[in-house]
């Protein structure tokens, strides 16, 4: 039981460290790197359809 608890604590710590490394919300420089924002494109297409 103690090993299971230790394992769960280690997983929680690893997830917390990973969460801290994520840049969220994403930096505005992504669009300047030539990578299109697919969510924005999809939203624009949906709004065009609704017109």
N, C-alpha and C positions, 0 to 999 in steps of 0.2 A: 504494500500500500504506500509506503514511504517513497519507493522508487517511482511509482505512478505520479505521486504528487510532485516530486522533483522534476519529472519529465514534463508535466504540465506547466510548471513554473518556468522552465527553460524555454518552452515553446512560446509562452506569453512574453518573455523578455525578448526573444528573437523577433516576434511580430512587432513589438514596440520599437525596437531598433530599426526595423525595416520601415515602419511607418514614419519615423523621424527622418529617414533618408529620402523619402518621396517628396518631390517638389509639387505641392498642390496648393492652390490651383496652378496649373502649368504656366510657365513663363510666357510672356507675350512674344519673346524672341523666336518661338517655334515657327510662326508664320513667316518670319524673315529668313528662315533657313531653307525655304522652298518646300517645306512640308505642309500640304494643305490641311486645314482643319475640317475633317470629314463631318463632324457634328454640325458645324456652321453651314457647310454646303448642303447637308440634308435638311436643316431647318429652313434655309433659303428656298430650296426646292419645294418643300411642303407649303411654305407661305405663297409661293408662286402658283401652286395648284389651287389654293383656296381663293385666289382672286377671281 
